[in-house]
Amino acid sequence: MLLNEAVIESVEETPDTVVRLTNGNKYIVKEKAKDILEKIYAYQHMIRA
């Protein structure tokens, strides 16, 4: 599943990683919060280069 980073409201570990979207949906994902942020930063760098 791919998510647009613009709709991610928060990412928290409780201990599962929960991604909350601006529309209120929540998803439990395998990745750690740090990994998600690194992927977002890499994507933003790629589209702005």
N, C-alpha and C positions, 0 to 999 in steps of 0.2 A: 504494500500500500504506500502511496506517495501522498504527502501533505504539502500544501503550499505554506511556506513558513510565515506568510503574512497572516494566516488564520490561527496560528498557535498563540494562545494567550499565556500559558504557563506549562512548565515541565517540572515535575517533582518526583522524588524518590521516597516511597513510603512503606516498605522497602521496594515494592514494585515501582517501575517508572510509569507515571501517569501523565499523558499529554492531554491538556485541556484546550479546547478550541473556543474561538470567540462566539460560536453559536451554542455553546454549552455542552457539546458532546465531549466525552472523555474516552480515551483509549489507553489500555495497558499495553505497553510495548516491551520487547526484549532488551532494547538498547538502554544503556545508562544515559543519564541526562548530559553528562560531559560529551559522550559520543554524538548525541543529537545536535548539541550546540556546535561541535566541530564540523559536522556535515552542513549545517546551516551557514556557517562562516565560509566554508569552502564553496558552497553554491553561490553565495552572494559575491564572493571574489571572482568566480568564473563568469557570472553574467555582467559584471561591471568592467571586466578586463577588455 
